[in-house]
């Protein structure tokens, strides 16, 4: 299919969403527009905006709006880091006062070793035997060579491993709330998240419309949202805002399940209520929601999945990396410059048949002969007669692997499939965590084929059913402050209606 540049704007709400987003943008940058990316395969203008700094140098920044709380940015300036020197110089020149000026500078957060390596990167350090082809000094970005260093001990927040610099309008800090134990303190419930959005809606609108003005033909939005805490209330406000202001744009939302600290388990009713209310609100205004998790389901009480070929720890840095690899691969057809192209709108229309507005995402790093995605991701025996939409992306798969996938897909006549073949495999490099079994190759860099599936069948239905069962135990008490029992029960009924669309016609 042929296509022009129809941009996609990403909005990330919440601390864990920004962990996932940092890995995702690292993938986008390494695989789509850096010197080591496969040129001509992807249209990077869909995700990145080309600009110019005050020195006349070209810049490429993500089409992105990040929302997080005070203290969550770590060493990343609120201005995004790209134009920092120019902005500070401009602020100094704009001061009209001729008397004494006292400058107070807050303590800088120390950067982790990887970010320091990026800041001080010198292409000459690669040496003559580099496995990276250098184009010229004005090229976009080439990552520094880094040995198999485990960054886990240095990662405190998502900016500790984010490679792209951001535009000043891409960062929105909710200053009334501070980072506390890995979550936005004071945004524990949906009601508190909604209040936070209402307080900064003008600032959100100003940033959003600035980014929209940089798009020539926006197709839609890719939204990442925390699921278990009250940030879902903020995301619901974002969703309502876009439905009012930009009703014709396609919206895909990924509610994301973070590793559960003990506080979520101590506040089960509040956490389950947040999950139900967030999913209901986001599904109402999104073309489709695609929750993503490394757990067996979408509820906060699910167990961690066993993922073949990976040694995974239950922390933000590891789990967000796996989720990001799946979302990145699933998005590749929407930015392809080849016949593999599918627009975001085509994808959502295909997956949203029969009013199934929730889908599951699954990806594997293993050869398909070693894992059956049909058994893992396909319909249950009860659903074999029901039509199932399945969107599959093969990135870097060999002809034999594609043949094996086609054989597995043919096992169910109920599958209605769309497939996209992306020739280059996905590049994994620092700061992606060292989670592959057997260690990582020299300099922590490898290319792997990935098979990613988004589907509206069994797994989504099972996750909705599990959440409905848990919701029966919830009583909206003072621990779920700001949430009325009637509104929660209405949300449960909406989720139940959504679940019924996945059942066979005779149920």
N, C-alpha and C positions, 0 to 999 in steps of 0.2 A: 504494500500500500504506500502511496505517496502522501506526504504531509508537509505542511509548513511549520513554522515555529509557533506553537501554541503553548505558552508558558504554564508552568505549575508552581504555585506558591505554597511553601510548607509553613505550618504553624505548629510550634511545639509548646505544650502547656504542662509544666510540672517538672520536678527534678529528675525522676526516672525517665520521662520522655526525652529529656535533654541528654541523658546518658545514651539512650538509643539513637537519638538524633546525631550525636557527636560521631559515633561509629558509622552511622549511615552516610553522613557527609564526607567522612574519610574515605568510605567506599566510592562514593560519587566522584570525589576528586581524583583518586588514584586510578579509577577505571574509566573515567569519561573524558577528562580534559588535561591530565598531566602529560609530561613528555613520555612517560612509559605506558600511557593509555593507547588503545588501538584506534588510531585516527580514522575518521570516516565511518565508524560504526555507530557512534552516538552523536546526537545533536545536543551539545552541552548548553546551548542557549536556553533550552527549556528549563533547566534547573539553576543556571548561573547567569548573573548579570554582568556584562562588560562595562566598566566605567573607567574613570581617570582620576588620579589623585591631583593634588595641587602642584605637583612637580611635572605633570603631564605624562606620567607613567600609567600604562594600562593596568587595570585591576579587574579581578574576577571575584565576585562575592556571591554567596548562595542567595537565592530568592527565598528568604527565610525570615520569620518572626519568632524569636525565642521569648518565652515568658517564664520567669523564675523569681524566687524570693531573694531578699537581701542576704548577702553572704554566699550565695550559691555560685557566683561567677568565679570564685577563686582568684587566680591571677589575671583573668580576662577583664579588661576595662569595660565599663558600661557603654563606652563608645565603640566597642567591637574590636579595637586594636589596630584596625587598618589605617585610619587617618589620625592616630593618636597625636603624633608630633605636630601635625598641621593644625589640629583642633586646639591644642594647648597654645600654640603660637598665636592663633587667631584670637583666642580669649584674652591673651596678654595684651595684644595690640588694641583690643576694643575697650580697654579700661581708660576712662577719661580723667580720672582723679590724678592730680599732679603731686599730691603729698605722699607720705610714707605708706607703703603697702606691705602688709604683713601676710605672708603666705603660709598656710598650714597644710601640710601634706600627710595624709594618713599612711600608716604603715603598709608597705606593699606585701602582698602575699607571695611567698617564694614560689617560683615556677619549678615544675618537676623537670627531671633531666631530659625528657623527650622534647618538651617545649623549648628548653634552653638550646637543645641541638638544632631545632628549627630556626630559632632566632639568630643563631650564630652560624648558620649553614653556609659553607663555602664549597662550591662545586669542584674546586680543585682537589678537595680532600678525597674525592672518589678514586683517584689514581688511574693508571693506565689499564688495569685489569678489571675495571668496573663492569658489572653486568647490566648497567643502565646506560642506554645510549643518550648522550648529551646532544641536544639540538644546537642551542646557542645560548649566549648569556641572557638574552631577553625572554627565554622560554618561561612557561607558566610555573611549574613547580616540579622539583625532583626531590623525593624524600632523602634524608640523610641515611647513609649506611649505618645500621645499628645492629650489634650482635644480639644474640638471644638473651636480652635483658628482660627479666620479669618486672614489669612496672607496677605490679599489684600493690606493693608497699607504699608507692608514691601517689597513687590515685586517690584523691579525696573528693574530687568533684569532676564533672564532665569536661570542664575547660582544661583539665590537666592532660587531656589527650586529643583535643580538637585541633585538627590541622588547618582548616581554612580560617582566615581572618574574616570578621563580620563587618557589615556596614553599620554605622552608628544608629541607623533607624531599625536595625534588626534585633535590638535588645530592649526588652521591657522588664524592668525590675519592679516587683510589687514591694515597695519599701516598708509598708506597714507590717510585713511578716518576715521573719528571719529563718534561715536554715537551722534545723534542729534535729540531730540524729538522723540525717539523711532524708528529711521531709520538710515541707513548708510549715513551720510552727504557727499555730493559731488558725490553720485551715484544715480542721479535722472533719468537718461535715460539709455536705453539699451546700447548706445554707450559708456557711461562712465563705465558701468559695464563690458563691453568687454575689455576696456582699463585696468581696475583694474585686470582682470584675466591675461592679457598678461604680466603685470608687475610682477606677482607672480607665473607664470606658473611653473618655476623651483622648487620653494618651494612646490607648490601643488604636482608636480610629485614626488618629493622626499618623501613626506609624504604618498602619495597614494601607492607607490610601497613598502614602508616599511610595510604598513598594509596588502598589498597583499601577501607579503612573509610570513605572519603569518597565511595564509589560506592554507589548504591542497588541497581543491577542491572547489574553489569559483564558486558559481552558478551565482551570479549577484549582482546588485546594487539596493538599495532603495534610491531614491534621493528626498529630500525635498527642495523646492525652493520658495522664496518670488515671488509674482506675480506682484504687482502693481508698485513697484519702479524699479530702474535700475539694481538691483541685478540679475534680469532675464538675463542680458547680461553676468554676471559672470557665471551663471548657464549654459547658452548656450555654453560658452567656455568650461566648464566642460564636457558637453554633446558631443561636437565636439572632445575633447581630448579622451574621452573613446571610441567613435566610431572609431577613428584612431588606438588607442593602444590596445583596448580590444573589437574588433568587434563581437566576438562570445558570449559575456556575456549578459545575460538578464538584461534589464534596465527598472525599473518601476519608473516613476517620478510623484511626487505630487506637482503641483503648488498650492500654498496656499494663500488664500485671507485673509489679515489681516484687523482688524478694521480700517476704513478709517478716518484718522485725517482730519481736515479741509484743510490741504495743498493739499490733493489729489483732493478734490472737487473744490479747486481754480484752479487746473491745470488739468482740465478734459481731454483736448486733449492729454497731455503728459501721463497721467495715462492710458487712453484707448490704446494709441499707445504702451506703455510698455506691457500691458496685451496681446494685439494681437501678438506682436513680440515675447514675451516670449513663449506663447503657441505654436506658429508656430515653433520656434527653437527647443523647447523641444520635440514636437511631431515628429519632423524629425528624431531624433536619439534615441528615446525611443521606446521600444516595445509597451508600452501603457502609456498614461498620465491619471492620476486620480486626477483631481483638487478637492480640499477639501475646504469647506467654511461653515460658519454658516449663510451665506447670501442666499437669493433666487436667485442664479445664480452665474456666475463667473466674472461678471463685477464689477467695483468699485462703481457703482451707485445702486447696488441691496440693498434691505432692509434686516434687520436682521430677520432670521426665528423665528417663535414661536415654541419652542420645548417643548412638553408636559412633565410635571414632573420636569422641570428645571426653575430656576430663573436666567437668564443669563444677565450679563452686557456686554456692547460692549467695552471690553478691551482685551489686549493680554493674560492676565492670565486666564480669563474665557473662551474666545472663543478657545484658543489653547488647553485647556483641553478637550473640547468636540470633536474637530477634532482628537486629539491624541487617544482618546478612540475608535473612529471608525477605524482609521488606525491600531492600535494595534490588535483589534479584527479581522479585515480582514486578518492580517498577521499570525494569530495563526495556520491555517492549514499548513503553510510553515515551521513551527518549531515543528510540532506535532511529537511525537514518537509513535502514535497510527495509527489506520486505517483511521483517519481523515486527514492524510497527503496528501497535494497536493504541488508539487514543484512550485516555482515562475514561471518557464517556462511554466508548464502546465496551470497555471492560466492565463498568458498573451496570450498564444495561443488560449485558449478558449474564452477569452473576445475580442480578436482582429479579429474575423471573419468579412468578408465583408469589410475589410480595415477600420474598426471602431477603430481608434487608441486613442479615448478618451472615458473615462467611468466616471460615477458618483458613489459616495459612499454615503451610507445612513445607519444610525444605530438608534436604538431605545432602550431606557431603559424601555419603557412601556410594559405591557403585550400585546401580539399580538391581543388579543380580543378587546383591546381599540384603536388600530390604524391599519389601512389598509395600509401596505407598497405597495400593488399593486396600490391603488389609488394615493399614494404619489410618487411612484418610477417607476411604470410600464409604458407601452406604452400608447400613446394617442389612441383614437379611430381610427385614420387614420393608425396607425401602427400595428393594431391587426394581419394583414396578414403577417407582416414581422417577420423573426426569431429574437429573442432577447436572448442574452446570459446574464445569471444572476448567479453570484457566491454568495451563501449565507452561512454565518457562524453563527451557534447557539452556544453560549458559556453559559453553565449552564442552558439551557432551559429544562423544564420538558417535559415528554412525551406528555402531553396535549398541551403545547405550540408548540412543534414540529408538532403535528397533525394539529393545527390551521394554522401554516405556510404552510404546505403541501396543506391544503384546499385552501388557498389563491393563492398559485402558480398554482394550477390546474384550476384556473378561466380563464387562458389564454393559449390556445393551442400553441401560438407562443413562449412561454417561453422554452428555452433550459437551463436547470438548472444543476448546480453542487452544492451540499450541503456538508458541513462539520459540524459534531457534536462534539463539545468540551465539555467534561463532567463538569469540574469545572466552576463556574461562575467567572466573573472578579472581582478581589479585588480592591476596592477603599479605599484609606487611605491617610492621610496627606503626601504630601502637595497638594493633589487634592482639588480644591476650594469648599467651602460650597455652592453649587448651587442647591442641591436637594430640591424640595419643601417639607416642613414639617421638615426641619432641618436634622441633621445627628445623627447617633447613638453615644453611648459612645465612646470616643476617636476618633471620626471621621472616623471609619473604618466600611465598610460594603462590602458584596459580592452581586453582582447583575448579573442576566442573561442579556446578550446583544445579540441582533440580528443585524447582520451587512450584508449589501448587496452591492456588486459592480456590476454594470450593464452597458451595452452599449446601453441602450434604451432611452426613452422619455426625461428624465431629462437632459442627456448630449446634445441631439439635441436641446432642448429648450434653454439651456445655450449658445450653439454655435450661435443659431439664434439671441438671444438677443445681443450678442457681435458684430455680423455682422451689426445689425441695428445701434448700437452706433458708429461703425467705419465709417459709412457714413458721420458723422458730423465732422470727424477729418480732419484738414488740418495741414500738417507737416510744422510748422512755426519755427521761432527761439526759441520758447518755448519748442520745441521738438528737441533741438540741437543734431546734430550728426546723426539724422535719416532722410535719404533722402525720398522724397515722393514716388519714384519708389519702394524702398525696402519695405516701409509700404504697398503700394498697392499690391505688390507681396505676402506679408504675409497675407493680407486680402483674396486674391484669394486662397491661400493654405487653409486657414480656411474655406472658402466657399466650396472648393472641399471636405474637410473633412466632412462638414455638409451634403453634398449631399449623402454621404454613409449611412446616417440615414433615408433618405426619402423612402417611399414605392416605389416599382419598377415602378408603373405607374405614378409617379410624374415627 
